[in-house]
Amino acid sequence: MQEKIICEKDKIQQCNEKIMERCFSTTSAFCGIDSTTIRISGTFEFDHNILSRYLKTNNSKNNKCKISECGNYEFIQITSKEFGKLEIGQDFYRKHSSYYCRLQLIHPDVNTETISVNHLKSRVIKLLKIFESEMGILITPYKISLMKLELAFTFATDSIIHLQTRNLFIKCFSKASQVDKKIYEKASTKEDHHILSSRLRKNMEHVLYDKTAKAEHRRHIKRNSKRQFRVYRYETTLNEQKIKKEFGSALLEDLTDKQIIIFLEELLTSSIFRYIDLLRESIKITEQELCRLNREKGKDDYIDAFLSRQLNNSLEKLSPLTIDEGIFCFLDTTSFISTSNSARTKRNLIKQSRKRDSNESTYFLSKMISWQVLHLFKLFHDSLEFAKVLGLGCFINETCTEIHLLKQKEFTTDQRDIVFNQIIRSKKKNNKIDLNKIIINQLNDLDSELF
């Protein structure tokens, strides 16, 4: 009997993994609507016999029903793995017969798919019919408003994304100096920080999390730390105030895919400029620290002392002093060495940093975190361009067995040196470098990895 249960569990987990994989049968990434909370204003009628039978059949501590002495329904709460949670209650701030209604919508199964606005509208209509036929709750809406809207950029990779890449990515969107980090304790990668989040304002939240780790944690799929297919999701949550501000209305009927795509494009653009600001900040901090250590340690030991600080700072604050070795190319070294030795010092910093990278497994400056983030920006951009044509959401090709993945980059020494030497020579000639122009050109030169 126990073996049969284990076998059934294995089948379910394998099926869930297939469900996750098929979401990337068309593209390696997609944008769309995740969970939502809506408010329904209208008239409410209840069939006591059908509702009682439903609650009895679906007996759960999360399903609640309270009836007043007069026989009126005061509060109803119904939860479901298929749709989320329906909550109806008497609105005591208005006339006694009035009801408020909140519907929290989730996606079933392992929640990898996201949907379009039209799909959301159709789903609400379908659920209203289900509430009437299966639960005996007839809702005749005259207004449906969005109270919370989760917009997601979901993508698949061939391996775990480095923590510092994820950290820099989410900081670009959240504009926070530090982000909160959490772990899915039952996942196979316990040493990782699976959830990075930030909420600077009440009306908007940013989260980047490992959906594969979440699925493992919830036992939806088998634990496997060596899995070569991982799903990540960047998610921004807008409350009702933010929805009204960005889209001009919180009414569901007024919302369109085009509005969401424009909003996400603007969000991505501002994040790219925030990324450039973070590079400038890293350049400045690196210059200041090298200058200080040059005075304290002397010209023979200051570079080694500086590189030793990199890991300690990233462990304490999650962020390194220097994002990656590319930062060394942009330094203004005049505060701690002569101008004639500037190019040689930058190349020496890169050389010494690479020695650390080859000898210390946790050292990461040669992984080019900043370039990795640019590839994520490019993928986000391309998924929005795709959505302009076919709409938001996940498009599944039932006949395709291929899985589209973003392949993690390993930048060779030669690849890095070509770019670094060009920047160093350019800075030597012009003294000033247009960082904005360099980054935008790098981004535009990237090939699409959506298909």
One Martini backbone bead per residue (centre of mass of N, CA, C, O) as a GRO file, in nm:
protein
  451
    1MET     BB    1   0.059   0.062  -0.022
    2GLN     BB    2   0.304   0.252   0.012
    3GLU     BB    3   0.420   0.205  -0.274
    4LYS     BB    4   0.174   0.323  -0.423
    5ILE     BB    5   0.196   0.610  -0.308
    6ILE     BB    6   0.484   0.667  -0.411
    7CYS     BB    7   0.419   0.623  -0.710
    8GLU     BB    8   0.208   0.850  -0.734
    9LYS     BB    9   0.396   1.078  -0.647
   10ASP     BB   10   0.599   1.045  -0.879
   11LYS     BB   11   0.397   1.103  -1.107
   12ILE     BB   12   0.320   1.389  -1.018
   13GLN     BB   13   0.608   1.509  -1.027
   14GLN     BB   14   0.659   1.448  -1.326
   15CYS     BB   15   0.417   1.608  -1.432
   16ASN     BB   16   0.502   1.885  -1.314
   17GLU     BB   17   0.765   1.905  -1.476
   18LYS     BB   18   0.626   1.902  -1.753
   19ILE     BB   19   0.462   2.158  -1.708
   20MET     BB   20   0.705   2.345  -1.682
   21GLU     BB   21   0.842   2.279  -1.957
   22ARG     BB   22   0.602   2.351  -2.161
   23CYS     BB   23   0.623   2.666  -2.113
   24PHE     BB   24   0.910   2.632  -2.307
   25SER     BB   25   0.820   2.549  -2.617
   26THR     BB   26   0.854   2.851  -2.747
   27THR     BB   27   0.997   3.000  -2.500
   28SER     BB   28   1.231   3.121  -2.246
   29ALA     BB   29   1.009   3.357  -2.216
   30PHE     BB   30   0.759   3.549  -2.017
   31CYS     BB   31   0.477   3.766  -1.998
   32GLY     BB   32   0.245   3.837  -1.715
   33ILE     BB   33  -0.019   3.728  -1.524
   34ASP     BB   34  -0.074   3.637  -1.218
   35SER     BB   35  -0.189   3.720  -0.947
   36THR     BB   36  -0.516   3.826  -0.811
   37THR     BB   37  -0.723   4.097  -0.677
   38ILE     BB   38  -1.078   4.130  -0.649
   39ARG     BB   39  -1.363   4.349  -0.673
   40ILE     BB   40  -1.714   4.288  -0.619
   41SER     BB   41  -1.989   4.466  -0.745
   42GLY     BB   42  -2.332   4.382  -0.636
   43THR     BB   43  -2.541   4.111  -0.646
   44PHE     BB   44  -2.674   3.866  -0.397
   45GLU     BB   45  -2.736   3.510  -0.414
   46PHE     BB   46  -2.871   3.222  -0.221
   47ASP     BB   47  -2.839   2.866  -0.214
   48HIS     BB   48  -2.862   2.680   0.055
   49ASN     BB   49  -2.846   2.384  -0.048
   50ILE     BB   50  -2.595   2.405  -0.231
   51LEU     BB   51  -2.398   2.535  -0.024
   52SER     BB   52  -2.417   2.316   0.195
   53ARG     BB   53  -2.324   2.081   0.015
   54TYR     BB   54  -2.048   2.197  -0.058
   55LEU     BB   55  -1.933   2.232   0.234
   56LYS     BB   56  -1.964   1.930   0.306
   57THR     BB   57  -1.788   1.814   0.072
   58ASN     BB   58  -1.575   2.072   0.134
   59ASN     BB   59  -1.422   2.009   0.401
   60SER     BB   60  -1.273   2.296   0.569
   61LYS     BB   61  -1.099   2.534   0.753
   62ASN     BB   62  -1.111   2.741   0.491
   63ASN     BB   63  -1.418   2.691   0.513
   64LYS     BB   64  -1.671   2.944   0.561
   65CYS     BB   65  -1.984   3.000   0.766
   66LYS     BB   66  -2.210   3.275   0.846
   67ILE     BB   67  -2.517   3.298   1.035
   68SER     BB   68  -2.770   3.468   1.129
   69GLU     BB   69  -3.057   3.488   1.317
   70CYS     BB   70  -3.216   3.576   1.043
   71GLY     BB   71  -3.065   3.398   0.800
   72ASN     BB   72  -2.814   3.552   0.717
   73TYR     BB   73  -2.534   3.610   0.542
   74GLU     BB   74  -2.221   3.724   0.677
   75PHE     BB   75  -2.009   3.480   0.595
   76ILE     BB   76  -1.784   3.378   0.321
   77GLN     BB   77  -1.541   3.102   0.271
   78ILE     BB   78  -1.356   2.994  -0.026
   79THR     BB   79  -1.128   2.740  -0.107
   80SER     BB   80  -0.889   2.675  -0.388
   81LYS     BB   81  -0.662   2.523  -0.607
   82GLU     BB   82  -0.797   2.639  -0.875
   83PHE     BB   83  -0.844   2.973  -0.777
   84GLY     BB   84  -0.846   3.023  -0.440
   85LYS     BB   85  -1.039   3.300  -0.303
   86LEU     BB   86  -1.362   3.344  -0.152
   87GLU     BB   87  -1.513   3.658  -0.027
   88ILE     BB   88  -1.810   3.709   0.176
   89GLY     BB   89  -1.972   4.008   0.314
   90GLN     BB   90  -2.100   4.220   0.522
   91ASP     BB   91  -2.164   4.571   0.488
   92PHE     BB   92  -2.174   4.774   0.773
   93TYR     BB   93  -2.123   5.064   0.626
   94ARG     BB   94  -2.382   4.987   0.503
   95LYS     BB   95  -2.635   4.849   0.421
   96HIS     BB   96  -2.731   4.542   0.542
   97SER     BB   97  -2.767   4.405   0.240
   98SER     BB   98  -2.477   4.442   0.189
   99TYR     BB   99  -2.187   4.339  -0.007
  100TYR     BB  100  -1.876   4.200  -0.010
  101CYS     BB  101  -1.611   4.113  -0.263
  102ARG     BB  102  -1.340   3.873  -0.274
  103LEU     BB  103  -1.093   3.768  -0.529
  104GLN     BB  104  -0.844   3.523  -0.522
  105LEU     BB  105  -0.613   3.461  -0.780
  106ILE     BB  106  -0.485   3.156  -0.905
  107HIS     BB  107  -0.270   2.908  -1.010
  108PRO     BB  108  -0.247   2.604  -1.083
  109ASP     BB  109  -0.039   2.386  -0.969
  110VAL     BB  110   0.293   2.523  -1.030
  111ASN     BB  111   0.275   2.814  -1.131
  112THR     BB  112   0.404   2.909  -1.435
  113GLU     BB  113   0.191   3.045  -1.561
  114THR     BB  114   0.064   3.311  -1.757
  115ILE     BB  115  -0.156   3.588  -1.841
  116SER     BB  116  -0.394   3.765  -1.987
  117VAL     BB  117  -0.647   3.985  -1.980
  118ASN     BB  118  -0.859   3.817  -2.132
  119HIS     BB  119  -0.820   3.566  -1.960
  120LEU     BB  120  -0.904   3.697  -1.695
  121LYS     BB  121  -1.191   3.777  -1.778
  122SER     BB  122  -1.283   3.486  -1.853
  123ARG     BB  123  -1.233   3.361  -1.574
  124VAL     BB  124  -1.436   3.525  -1.412
  125ILE     BB  125  -1.688   3.439  -1.568
  126LYS     BB  126  -1.654   3.133  -1.516
  127LEU     BB  127  -1.662   3.150  -1.202
  128LEU     BB  128  -1.945   3.267  -1.170
  129LYS     BB  129  -2.079   3.008  -1.280
  130ILE     BB  130  -1.964   2.815  -1.066
  131PHE     BB  131  -2.081   2.951  -0.815
  132GLU     BB  132  -2.373   2.895  -0.900
  133SER     BB  133  -2.375   2.579  -0.969
  134GLU     BB  134  -2.185   2.465  -0.713
  135MET     BB  135  -2.261   2.696  -0.461
  136GLY     BB  136  -2.513   2.900  -0.481
  137ILE     BB  137  -2.372   3.175  -0.608
  138LEU     BB  138  -2.517   3.477  -0.710
  139ILE     BB  139  -2.345   3.705  -0.925
  140THR     BB  140  -2.419   4.054  -1.007
  141PRO     BB  141  -2.224   4.257  -1.174
  142TYR     BB  142  -2.118   4.623  -1.201
  143LYS     BB  143  -1.821   4.589  -1.061
  144ILE     BB  144  -1.464   4.539  -1.140
  145SER     BB  145  -1.180   4.542  -0.926
  146LEU     BB  146  -0.844   4.611  -0.868
  147MET     BB  147  -0.634   4.541  -0.582
  148LYS     BB  148  -0.432   4.326  -0.721
  149LEU     BB  149  -0.115   4.307  -0.922
  150GLU     BB  150   0.069   4.051  -1.088
  151LEU     BB  151   0.378   4.088  -1.256
  152ALA     BB  152   0.558   3.871  -1.493
  153PHE     BB  153   0.896   3.734  -1.537
  154THR     BB  154   0.959   3.433  -1.707
  155PHE     BB  155   1.241   3.192  -1.681
  156ALA     BB  156   1.479   2.973  -1.836
  157THR     BB  157   1.749   2.758  -1.732
  158ASP     BB  158   2.054   2.549  -1.721
  159SER     BB  159   2.105   2.696  -1.437
  160ILE     BB  160   2.222   2.849  -1.178
  161ILE     BB  161   2.208   3.164  -1.068
  162HIS     BB  162   2.397   3.385  -0.956
  163LEU     BB  163   2.355   3.571  -0.682
  164GLN     BB  164   2.482   3.843  -0.791
  165THR     BB  165   2.299   3.862  -1.036
  166ARG     BB  166   2.028   3.872  -0.885
  167ASN     BB  167   2.096   4.114  -0.706
  168LEU     BB  168   2.140   4.322  -0.931
  169PHE     BB  169   1.871   4.293  -1.075
  170ILE     BB  170   1.675   4.371  -0.835
  171LYS     BB  171   1.810   4.651  -0.776
  172CYS     BB  172   1.723   4.782  -1.045
  173PHE     BB  173   1.408   4.767  -0.975
  174SER     BB  174   1.393   4.862  -0.659
  175LYS     BB  175   1.614   5.078  -0.557
  176ALA     BB  176   1.789   4.920  -0.352
  177SER     BB  177   2.062   4.870  -0.146
  178GLN     BB  178   1.890   4.640  -0.012
  179VAL     BB  179   1.791   4.299   0.021
  180ASP     BB  180   1.585   4.048   0.077
  181LYS     BB  181   1.640   3.712   0.217
  182LYS     BB  182   1.551   3.370   0.124
  183ILE     BB  183   1.456   3.025   0.206
  184TYR     BB  184   1.405   2.700   0.084
  185GLU     BB  185   1.445   2.447   0.306
  186LYS     BB  186   1.337   2.190   0.107
  187ALA     BB  187   1.546   2.228  -0.087
  188SER     BB  188   1.839   2.123  -0.261
  189THR     BB  189   1.950   2.443  -0.222
  190LYS     BB  190   2.026   2.553   0.088
  191GLU     BB  191   2.273   2.763   0.023
  192ASP     BB  192   2.069   2.939  -0.099
  193HIS     BB  193   1.901   3.236  -0.224
  194HIS     BB  194   1.575   3.226  -0.350
  195ILE     BB  195   1.481   3.512  -0.220
  196LEU     BB  196   1.440   3.840  -0.361
  197SER     BB  197   1.349   4.149  -0.191
  198SER     BB  198   1.141   4.461  -0.229
  199ARG     BB  199   0.992   4.746  -0.021
  200LEU     BB  200   0.973   5.090  -0.040
  201ARG     BB  201   0.669   5.074  -0.109
  202LYS     BB  202   0.334   5.004  -0.059
  203ASN     BB  203   0.245   4.998  -0.389
  204MET     BB  204   0.529   4.824  -0.430
  205GLU     BB  205   0.678   4.510  -0.542
  206HIS     BB  206   0.985   4.307  -0.539
  207VAL     BB  207   1.065   3.985  -0.703
  208LEU     BB  208   1.316   3.717  -0.692
  209TYR     BB  209   1.269   3.369  -0.788
  210ASP     BB  210   1.288   3.016  -0.735
  211LYS     BB  211   1.063   2.794  -0.866
  212THR     BB  212   1.205   2.525  -0.828
  213ALA     BB  213   1.251   2.546  -0.524
  214LYS     BB  214   0.952   2.581  -0.454
  215ALA     BB  215   0.858   2.306  -0.571
  216GLU     BB  216   1.035   2.138  -0.384
  217HIS     BB  217   0.935   2.247  -0.112
  218ARG     BB  218   0.625   2.146  -0.196
  219ARG     BB  219   0.656   1.865  -0.355
  220HIS     BB  220   0.600   1.886  -0.674
  221ILE     BB  221   0.902   1.809  -0.698
  222LYS     BB  222   1.197   1.683  -0.720
  223ARG     BB  223   1.494   1.663  -0.576
  224ASN     BB  224   1.762   1.853  -0.767
  225SER     BB  225   2.074   2.006  -0.780
  226LYS     BB  226   2.147   1.903  -1.102
  227ARG     BB  227   1.954   2.053  -1.256
  228GLN     BB  228   1.908   2.164  -1.617
  229PHE     BB  229   1.630   2.305  -1.503
  230ARG     BB  230   1.527   2.644  -1.451
  231VAL     BB  231   1.302   2.863  -1.269
  232TYR     BB  232   1.232   3.211  -1.300
  233ARG     BB  233   1.095   3.509  -1.113
  234TYR     BB  234   0.979   3.823  -1.188
  235GLU     BB  235   0.799   4.038  -0.950
  236THR     BB  236   0.530   4.276  -0.958
  237THR     BB  237   0.337   4.459  -0.713
  238LEU     BB  238   0.013   4.608  -0.732
  239ASN     BB  239  -0.185   4.827  -0.606
  240GLU     BB  240  -0.461   5.016  -0.640
  241GLN     BB  241  -0.316   5.288  -0.650
  242LYS     BB  242  -0.107   5.207  -0.871
  243ILE     BB  243  -0.305   5.122  -1.089
  244LYS     BB  244  -0.440   5.401  -1.124
  245LYS     BB  245  -0.181   5.557  -1.193
  246GLU     BB  246  -0.084   5.378  -1.446
  247PHE     BB  247  -0.399   5.317  -1.589
  248GLY     BB  248  -0.644   5.521  -1.476
  249SER     BB  249  -0.758   5.236  -1.366
  250ALA     BB  250  -0.922   4.954  -1.173
  251LEU     BB  251  -1.079   4.841  -1.397
  252LEU     BB  252  -1.098   4.556  -1.571
  253GLU     BB  253  -1.234   4.661  -1.843
  254ASP     BB  254  -0.984   4.878  -1.895
  255LEU     BB  255  -0.781   4.666  -1.929
  256THR     BB  256  -0.463   4.600  -2.104
  257ASP     BB  257  -0.192   4.473  -2.253
  258LYS     BB  258  -0.064   4.738  -2.350
  259GLN     BB  259  -0.038   4.873  -2.073
  260ILE     BB  260   0.151   4.660  -1.947
  261ILE     BB  261   0.380   4.673  -2.153
  262ILE     BB  262   0.448   4.971  -2.112
  263PHE     BB  263   0.510   4.950  -1.813
  264LEU     BB  264   0.743   4.737  -1.841
  265GLU     BB  265   0.920   4.905  -2.026
  266GLU     BB  266   0.964   5.140  -1.829
  267LEU     BB  267   1.083   4.967  -1.606
  268LEU     BB  268   1.326   4.862  -1.770
  269THR     BB  269   1.453   5.133  -1.843
  270SER     BB  270   1.500   5.232  -1.549
  271SER     BB  271   1.680   4.981  -1.477
  272ILE     BB  272   1.913   5.039  -1.670
  273PHE     BB  273   1.988   5.316  -1.539
  274ARG     BB  274   2.035   5.194  -1.261
  275TYR     BB  275   2.265   5.011  -1.348
  276ILE     BB  276   2.458   5.241  -1.426
  277ASP     BB  277   2.465   5.366  -1.143
  278LEU     BB  278   2.589   5.111  -1.006
  279LEU     BB  279   2.849   5.120  -1.164
  280ARG     BB  280   2.940   5.399  -1.069
  281GLU     BB  281   2.941   5.327  -0.771
  282SER     BB  282   3.157   5.102  -0.795
  283ILE     BB  283   3.380   5.279  -0.908
  284LYS     BB  284   3.399   5.478  -0.669
  285ILE     BB  285   3.450   5.274  -0.439
  286THR     BB  286   3.705   5.151  -0.562
  287GLU     BB  287   3.874   5.408  -0.567
  288GLN     BB  288   3.862   5.472  -0.261
  289GLU     BB  289   3.981   5.202  -0.157
  290LEU     BB  290   4.252   5.210  -0.310
  291CYS     BB  291   4.347   5.477  -0.192
  292ARG     BB  292   4.347   5.391   0.106
  293LEU     BB  293   4.533   5.134   0.077
  294ASN     BB  294   4.778   5.280  -0.042
  295ARG     BB  295   4.835   5.443   0.217
  296GLU     BB  296   4.842   5.198   0.426
  297LYS     BB  297   5.014   4.959   0.249
  298GLY     BB  298   5.108   5.033  -0.020
  299LYS     BB  299   5.208   4.957  -0.350
  300ASP     BB  300   5.262   4.635  -0.291
  301ASP     BB  301   4.970   4.566  -0.106
  302TYR     BB  302   4.689   4.696  -0.191
  303ILE     BB  303   4.565   4.490  -0.392
  304ASP     BB  304   4.551   4.245  -0.204
  305ALA     BB  305   4.376   4.384   0.012
  306PHE     BB  306   4.139   4.447  -0.171
  307LEU     BB  307   4.068   4.153  -0.270
  308SER     BB  308   4.014   4.043   0.022
  309ARG     BB  309   3.745   4.222   0.064
  310GLN     BB  310   3.530   4.115  -0.132
  311LEU     BB  311   3.408   3.866   0.019
  312ASN     BB  312   3.339   3.999   0.289
  313ASN     BB  313   3.133   4.202   0.174
  314SER     BB  314   2.938   3.991   0.036
  315LEU     BB  315   2.868   3.844   0.307
  316GLU     BB  316   2.759   4.093   0.472
  317LYS     BB  317   2.591   4.258   0.208
  318LEU     BB  318   2.582   4.074  -0.072
  319SER     BB  319   2.780   4.296  -0.177
  320PRO     BB  320   3.025   4.409  -0.360
  321LEU     BB  321   3.251   4.644  -0.423
  322THR     BB  322   3.299   4.487  -0.694
  323ILE     BB  323   3.118   4.353  -0.935
  324ASP     BB  324   3.366   4.336  -1.147
  325GLU     BB  325   3.647   4.344  -1.354
  326GLY     BB  326   3.531   4.573  -1.545
  327ILE     BB  327   3.559   4.817  -1.347
  328PHE     BB  328   3.870   4.872  -1.378
  329CYS     BB  329   3.854   5.022  -1.663
  330PHE     BB  330   3.697   5.296  -1.529
  331LEU     BB  331   3.913   5.412  -1.365
  332ASP     BB  332   4.032   5.675  -1.154
  333THR     BB  333   4.385   5.679  -1.065
  334THR     BB  334   4.498   5.972  -0.977
  335SER     BB  335   4.472   5.941  -0.649
  336PHE     BB  336   4.716   5.682  -0.641
  337ILE     BB  337   4.845   5.738  -0.933
  338SER     BB  338   4.995   5.780  -1.210
  339THR     BB  339   4.902   5.836  -1.532
  340SER     BB  340   5.121   5.646  -1.673
  341ASN     BB  341   5.004   5.385  -1.481
  342SER     BB  342   4.704   5.322  -1.534
  343ALA     BB  343   4.684   5.084  -1.739
  344ARG     BB  344   4.869   4.891  -1.580
  345THR     BB  345   4.694   4.880  -1.320
  346LYS     BB  346   4.437   4.766  -1.442
  347ARG     BB  347   4.567   4.503  -1.550
  348ASN     BB  348   4.668   4.411  -1.270
  349LEU     BB  349   4.395   4.384  -1.133
  350ILE     BB  350   4.289   4.171  -1.327
  351LYS     BB  351   4.513   3.962  -1.288
  352GLN     BB  352   4.483   3.926  -0.974
  353SER     BB  353   4.183   3.849  -0.980
  354ARG     BB  354   4.220   3.585  -1.150
  355LYS     BB  355   4.384   3.433  -0.944
  356ARG     BB  356   4.157   3.414  -0.739
  357ASP     BB  357   3.953   3.267  -0.921
  358SER     BB  358   4.139   3.002  -0.955
  359ASN     BB  359   4.172   2.955  -0.619
  360GLU     BB  360   3.864   3.056  -0.557
  361SER     BB  361   3.541   2.939  -0.564
  362THR     BB  362   3.391   3.218  -0.443
  363TYR     BB  363   3.506   3.375  -0.660
  364PHE     BB  364   3.348   3.629  -0.916
  365LEU     BB  365   3.472   3.860  -1.110
  366SER     BB  366   3.497   3.669  -1.382
  367LYS     BB  367   3.176   3.630  -1.438
  368MET     BB  368   3.030   3.888  -1.516
  369ILE     BB  369   2.765   4.014  -1.383
  370SER     BB  370   2.688   4.254  -1.568
  371TRP     BB  371   2.654   4.081  -1.828
  372GLN     BB  372   2.437   3.888  -1.723
  373VAL     BB  373   2.220   4.110  -1.683
  374LEU     BB  374   2.199   4.198  -1.978
  375HIS     BB  375   2.072   3.927  -2.072
  376LEU     BB  376   1.812   3.967  -1.905
  377PHE     BB  377   1.721   4.228  -2.033
  378LYS     BB  378   1.699   4.117  -2.320
  379LEU     BB  379   1.486   3.899  -2.255
  380PHE     BB  380   1.270   4.090  -2.153
  381HIS     BB  381   1.244   4.258  -2.409
  382ASP     BB  382   1.171   4.019  -2.606
  383SER     BB  383   0.911   3.931  -2.453
  384LEU     BB  384   0.764   4.202  -2.510
  385GLU     BB  385   0.774   4.188  -2.818
  386PHE     BB  386   0.610   3.926  -2.832
  387ALA     BB  387   0.354   4.042  -2.684
  388LYS     BB  388   0.277   4.249  -2.909
  389VAL     BB  389   0.181   4.015  -3.102
  390LEU     BB  390   0.036   3.775  -2.893
  391GLY     BB  391   0.063   3.852  -2.607
  392LEU     BB  392   0.018   3.769  -2.306
  393GLY     BB  393   0.186   3.496  -2.183
  394CYS     BB  394   0.166   3.148  -2.232
  395PHE     BB  395   0.304   2.943  -2.503
  396ILE     BB  396   0.193   2.626  -2.607
  397ASN     BB  397   0.359   2.347  -2.766
  398GLU     BB  398   0.236   2.028  -2.801
  399THR     BB  399   0.448   1.924  -3.043
  400CYS     BB  400   0.685   2.009  -2.864
  401THR     BB  401   1.007   1.887  -2.713
  402GLU     BB  402   1.139   2.147  -2.675
  403ILE     BB  403   1.356   2.345  -2.467
  404HIS     BB  404   1.378   2.675  -2.373
  405LEU     BB  405   1.696   2.833  -2.292
  406LEU     BB  406   1.904   3.004  -2.079
  407LYS     BB  407   2.239   3.032  -2.119
  408GLN     BB  408   2.502   3.027  -1.936
  409LYS     BB  409   2.781   3.231  -1.911
  410GLU     BB  410   3.126   3.190  -2.045
  411PHE     BB  411   3.376   3.411  -2.026
  412THR     BB  412   3.649   3.455  -2.175
  413THR     BB  413   3.949   3.602  -2.168
  414ASP     BB  414   3.942   3.709  -2.459
  415GLN     BB  415   3.662   3.842  -2.449
  416ARG     BB  416   3.732   4.039  -2.222
  417ASP     BB  417   3.996   4.175  -2.336
  418ILE     BB  418   3.878   4.315  -2.580
  419VAL     BB  419   3.699   4.509  -2.416
  420PHE     BB  420   3.901   4.622  -2.207
  421ASN     BB  421   4.117   4.741  -2.402
  422GLN     BB  422   3.926   4.938  -2.541
  423ILE     BB  423   3.857   5.105  -2.287
  424ILE     BB  424   4.142   5.181  -2.194
  425ARG     BB  425   4.225   5.327  -2.456
  426SER     BB  426   3.990   5.529  -2.461
  427LYS     BB  427   4.057   5.665  -2.185
  428LYS     BB  428   4.344   5.758  -2.261
  429LYS     BB  429   4.247   5.953  -2.488
  430ASN     BB  430   3.968   6.099  -2.342
  431ASN     BB  431   3.937   6.039  -2.014
  432LYS     BB  432   3.635   6.012  -2.104
  433ILE     BB  433   3.339   5.810  -2.052
  434ASP     BB  434   3.045   5.676  -2.204
  435LEU     BB  435   2.860   5.464  -2.030
  436ASN     BB  436   2.585   5.465  -2.161
  437LYS     BB  437   2.681   5.395  -2.449
  438ILE     BB  438   2.817   5.127  -2.386
  439ILE     BB  439   2.573   4.974  -2.268
  440ILE     BB  440   2.371   5.011  -2.501
  441ASN     BB  441   2.553   4.871  -2.710
  442GLN     BB  442   2.575   4.599  -2.569
  443LEU     BB  443   2.271   4.541  -2.569
  444ASN     BB  444   2.223   4.567  -2.884
  445ASP     BB  445   2.442   4.328  -2.955
  446LEU     BB  446   2.260   4.122  -2.856
  447ASP     BB  447   2.128   3.825  -2.882
  448SER     BB  448   1.864   3.637  -2.911
  449GLU     BB  449   1.709   3.400  -2.642
  450LEU     BB  450   1.399   3.313  -2.692
  451PHE     BB  451   1.450   3.053  -2.917
   0.00000   0.00000   0.00000
